[in-house]
Amino acid sequence: MRHISEYRDASRMGPLLDAISASVARPINLMEVCGGQTHNLLKYGIDAMLPEQLTMLHGPGCPVCVTPLELIDQAIAIAKIEDVIVTSFGDMLRVPGSHTDLLGARSEGADVRIVYSPLDAVDLAEKHRDRQIVFVGVGFETTAPIDALAVLRARQKDLDNFSLLAAHVLVPPAIDALLCAGDVNIHGFLAPGHVCAVMGYTEYEALAERHGVPIVVTGFEPLDLLVGIHMAVRAIQTGQATVFNQYRRVVTREGNVPAQQTMRRVFALCDRKWRGLGLIPNSGLRLRSELSRFDAAARFGVAGLTARESTECRAGEVLRGALQPPQCVAFARECNPDHPLGAPMVSAEGACAAYYNHRRT
């Protein structure tokens, strides 16, 4: 197969669904980690066609959703400072902070702009040297390399008016934390194909062996998902606790080594708080000390800001796979895209948004 349409061929789905049904001999909980996979599972109705004994749990694979509340508050506080331009990807603007969001701050006069790349923010800093340019850098290992490149580019150009508000998080520690917590029974994982395209999957091998669960690196198209689910189910039934690579056309075991090297030049490991999941050791990336002059939180003195999660929003349970979005009493009522209680309702990869858009009832 070479074209996207081939991975959406409905005639190929029936045999795969039959094979999955024939492989499921007991109740199985399978978690897909990536929000993009969640959306396509619902968009194409795949989850509804799976056998009743197979339950898809939706994990913390939405980077916007797991960004801690205080990071949003920090970005808003910075945006309200005179002569500061805060830049971000578009899906961050609607994520609620403690009292408002970046879009609300912009409506009150803050200069908040959508960019398509952190390199656009670097260009903006070069054009407006009389103003401070801040890029809100969130995401998994997928976006970390380009954010790292932006910092290196700013250093090369000696742009003292560029800084990064970094909140990058890493997938393997989150999987480890979910399995160690034990409050949700997870028998296997579909690992995010785009993250593994950058990082490879060697880190997942130790996780699979230690916890005794199979992990299948999976793509995003309907047939990718069905093949990945079939591989995971067979591995669970036969007791194979190892890593399988369904997404071989994109992912290699070693990953994108130059991208990894760029990340390591700029970032170091740190403990990171995840919205809904709490503090996970060594699950985040911070700027290295030699690049601390590009740290926006330190530059603008907002690193000490703290925030408390809303008691109305059950996003933490959704992100842990303990709750399906429609099971939340606020879903599509008090919580909707026009009035979100939490990030999963407004993010392009949020599980609540997926159910609202594709299966509201």
Secondary structure, 3 states (H helix, E strand, C coil): CCCHHHHHCHHHHHHHHHHHHHHCCCCEEEEECCHHHHHHHHHCCHHHHCCCCEEEEECCCCHHHHCCHHHHHHHHHHHCCCCEEEEECHHHCCCCCCCCCHHHHHHCCCEEEECCCHHHHHHHHHHCCCCEEEEEEEECCCCHHHHHHHHHHHHHCCCCCEEEEEEEECHHHHHHHHHHHCCCCCCEEEEEHHHHHHHCCHHHHHHHHHHCCCEEEECCCHHHHHHHHHHHHHHHHHCCCCEEECCCCCCCCCCCHHHHHHHHHHEEEEEEEECCCEEEEEEEEEECHHHHHHEHHHHCCCCCCCCCCCCCCCHHHHHCCCCCHHHCCCECCCEECCECCCHHHCCCCCHHHHHHHHCCC
